[in-house]
Amino acid sequence: VLPLTPLPPVVASLPVAVLGGGDYTRSEIIPALRRGHFQLYAVANREPQIAAIVGRDYGFALATTDSERAIAELPAPGLVVVATAHDSHTQLACAAVKAGHRVFLEKPPTVTPDDVQQLAATMRANPGAIEIGFNRRYHPLVGRARARLARESGPTSISCVVKELTFQPDHWYFWPNQGTRITGNLCHWIDLAVFLIDGSPMPVSTTLSPRLPGTEPGSDEERVLTVTFEDGSLLTVLGTTRGDDIRGVQEQMDIRRGQTTITIDDLWKYRVRSDGIERYGRTLFRDKAHTAMYREGLGRIKAGQPAVYPVRDMVVVSAIQIAASDLARSDERAAAIPDWISLAAEETA
């Protein structure tokens, strides 16, 4: 632990431990905590130089390479933001709740079936203590689409084309314990489908297109994921690194229910077709809704209100992404959703 000279705390502010000091933490999480007037108390990162630099530059009271030590040092009740490597998310979130803290858990919340069991048990034993950070749920165009779909009935068909970032082969997203890039990135659109499909039907099966010739077993690039739900709803996601890289991750969504078709282009432009009429909309600029997510999520925490991300959705999204990741590693084409998804039916009031 490196003790630092903290900035003067905001009066009556909630102390925060931020676990993970990477680019996302510095560009999104810390600015959001500052806007919310939280007390930046502890930062942890596995690389000591990163922990020290972030702790010094942003006014934390201490910096450490030990995330569990940061949780233990944080005065309770506080807030723990988990933005570490994916395989540690569940363990750290549960440890923070056990220590008496609220938790904001970045995606993906889980990587393994054991993670799902542990996180579901902790969320149900501590209702409203853990918020899960799937930012696209907070986008105004997604909210607009969900409201419009509510006027229709029947199953939903969702098609997504996702232009992913190009990573070097040694990038940590590809480490075996991180769950493949399906878990690390395509989970966003799996979650979005679960959020948009009406009536919360259970997924029943998933398929994954074959890996490209010449690629290594476990490759998850240039593949098509399909998920079938028990009500006939369907999700298709193409993850590709092909196309223009300048704007980073890009996404196009086609959403259909009943007599309505909605397209959302890069979380920026919106079109709805229904009864032979087209209507258009757009936001002022391209935005992934991180600011809105943290504004609402941190606002609930400061006000002492419970988290809103459902345990059921965590289990369902996890089951799909884990089944799809297993397909990528095994070179199998199709799989039933695992039996432990029955956890999703154990919803508490």
N, C-alpha and C positions, 0 to 999 in steps of 0.2 A: 504494500500500500504506500502510495506517495501522498503525504499530506500537502495540501496546497493552501494558499491564502484565498479564501472564497470572496466573491463579491458580496456586499451587504445583502442579507436576505430580505425578501419582500415580507412585510408584516403579515402574520397569520397565513403565510403561503404553505402549500403542501410540499414537503421535501420529496425529491425525485432521485432515483437511481436509474441511470441509462446504461443498459447492457448492450455493448456494441458501439464502436466509435467510428464507423465507416462513413463513406460519402453520403449515404442516405440519412444517417443520423445528423450529420452536420448541415445538410441542405434542407431537411424537412422536419425532423423530430425536435432538435434543439430550438430552431426558430419558433415552432409551435408552442413549446414549453415556455419560451420567453414571452410570447404574446399572451399566454394564459397566466403569466406572473407566478409560475411555480418556482420553488427554490431548487436550484441545480446543486444537488448535494454530492452525488457520487457518480463516477463514470468508470466502466470496465471495458477493457479490450484485451484480447489475447496477445496482441503485440504491444510491448511496454511503451515503445516510443509514441504510438498512436494514443494510448491512454494518457500519457503525460502531456502531449501536445493539446489534445482536446480538453483535458482537465484544466490546463493553464489558460488556454485561449478563451474558454467560455465561462470561467469563474466557478468551477466545481470546488467543493471542499476537499475532495480526495479523488485520486485516480488509482486504479489497480488492474492487474491482469486476471484477477479472480472474481468472477461474477457472483459466486455464492458469498464471498466476503463483502462485496458491495451491498448485497441484500441484507446481510447480517448487520452491517454498520449503519444502514438507513434507519433513522428514527421512525418508529411505528406510531400511528398509521401513516404510511407514505404511499408513493406511487412508484412502481417499477415498470419501466418500458423495456421490453425484450426485443432486441433487434440484432441478435447474434447469428452465428451459423445455424442453419435450419435444424440440425439434429439435436441442438440443445434447447430449443424453444419450449417444449412441453415441460422438461425437467425444471427449468428456471422459473417458468410461470407458476408451477405448482409449489415450488419452494418459496416463492415470494408470497403467495396466498397463505401458506402455512405460517409465515413470519408475521402475518397481520397486515399485509399491504394490498392495495388495489393493483391491478395489472393491466397494461395495454400491451397486447401480444401481437407482434407483426406476423404477417403470413409467411410461410404456411404454419399453421399452429401445430401440425403433427407431421411425422415422417414415417412412423411404423405403427402397426396395429397396437403394440403395447402403449405407445404414446396416446392413441385414441382412448384406450381404456382408462389410462391414468388421468388424462385431461377431462374426460367426461365425468369421471367420479368426482374430481375436484370442483368442477363447475357446478355440479348438482349439489354437492355438500356446502358450497359457498355461493349461493345464487347472486348473480349480478356483480361478482368480484372481478371477472376477467372479460375484458373487451378484446375482440379480435379484429385486426386491421386489414380488412378487404376494402380498399378505398373506392373502388368503382361503384359500390352500393350507394355512395354519397353523391354521385354525379347528378346534376339537375336533369340531364337528358335521359339518364337511366330512370330517375324518378318519374319523369314525364311518360316514358314508355310503359312503365309498370302500371301507372294510373290508366293509361289508354287501354292496355291489355285487359284490365279488370272489367271493361265493358263488354268483352267477348267471353265465350265459353268454349270448352273443349281443350284438347291437347295443344301443346306449343311446340313449334319447330324453330330451333335457333342454330344459325350457321355463323361461325366466326373465322376470319382469316387474320392471323396474328403475325406481323413482321417482327421477329425477335432480334435481339442483339447478337452480334457475332463474337463469340468468346474463344480464347485460345484453349487448346486441348487440356491444359493443366489448370484451368480456372476452377475455383472451389465448387462451383455449381455442379461439376461433373464428378466430384468425389463420391465414391460408393455410398458413404453414410449420409449424403444429402438428399437422396431420394430421386435423382434424375431431375432434369429441367421441367418435366411435367409437374412434379411436386413444387419446384421452386418458382415456376412462372405461369404455366398453363392453368395452375390452380385458380388464378384470377377469373378465368372465363368459365371454369367449372362452377365456382361460387356464384358468378353472375347468373348462370342458368338456373341454379337452385333458387336464387332470389326472385327470378322473373316467372318461373313456371308456377301456374296457379294450382292451389290445393295441396301442395307439398307431397306429390307422389314419390314413391321410393324408386331409385334406380334399380334395374334388374340385371343389366349386362353392359359390358364395354368392349369395344374392339379397337385395335390399333393397326394401321397399315404396315406392311413390311418395311424394314429399314432399307435404305438405299444400297444398291450393289457397291461393294468395296468399303462400306463403313463397318466399324467395329460392333460386335454384340453389345447391346445396351445403348446404342446411339438413339437419341430422341429428337434428332433434327429432321426436318422435311417429312413429317409423319402426320397422319390424320387420325384423330381420336374421335370415336363416336360413342355416345352413351344413350341407351334406351331406358325409358322410364315406364312404370307399370300402367300409366294411363295412356300410353302411346306417344307421349312427348319425346322429342329427339334433340340431342345436342351434337353438333359436329364442329370440331376445332381443327383447323390446319395451322400448325406452327411451322414457320419458314424463316430462314435467314436470307432468302432471296429478295431482291428489290433495293430501293434507295435507302441507304443507311443514315442520311443526314439528319432526319428527324427522330432517330432512335426507334423505340418500340411504337408500332402503328397497328391499328386494329379497325376492322370493318365487321359490323354485325348486322345480320338479317334476322328479324324476329317475326314469326307469323302465328296468329291464333284466329280461328274463325274466319271472318272476312277482312281481317286487318293485317297489313304488312308494314313493319317499321324497320327502317334502316338507320343505323348510327355510324357515322364515318369519323373514326379517330377521336371519339368523345368530343366532337366539335360541331358536326353538322347532322341534322335530324330530318327525316322525312317519314310521313305516315300516309299510307294509301288505304282508303276505306270507302265503300259505296261509290267507286268511280271518281273519287275526289282525292287530290294530293294536297298535303299541307307541309310546309317547310319551317324549320327553325334552326337556330345555331346559337352557340355561346360566343362571347366576344373574342375569346382566344382559346387555344388548345390547352386543356387542363385535365389532369388525371384525378382530381378531387382529393388529393392528399390534404390540402389546407382545410377543406370542408370536413373531412373525416376527423382530423385532429381537433378542429374547433368544436364539433359536436361531442366527440368522445371525451375530450378533456373537460369540456363544459359539464358533462354529466358527472364526471369524477369529482370536480371541484364542488358541485352542488350536492354531493352525497347521494346522487341518483344511481340506480343499478345500470350495469352494462346491458346492451340490447341484443348482442349477437346470440342467436339461439344455440343451445347445446345440440339440438337436432341437426341444424345446418352444419355445424362443425363435424359431426359424425358422418353425414352424408357426403360432404365435400371430401373429407379425408378418405372415405371408402373408395370413392371414384378415383382419386389421384393415386392412391396406393395400388389399386388394381391395375391402373394404366401403367404405372411405373414398373410393376412386376412383369407386365407384358413386354415392355421395352427391354428389360433385362433378360427375359427368357426366350425371346423371339417367337412366342406364341401369338396367335392372331386375335383370340377372343377369350373372355373370362366372365363368369358370373360374379356379381358383386358379393363380397365375402359375408358369411353368416353373421359376423359380429356387428353388422350394420343394424341388427335388431336393437342395439343400444339407442338408436335414434328414436325408437318408439317409447322410450322411458322418459318422456318429457315431463318436467315438473311444472307446477303452476307458477 
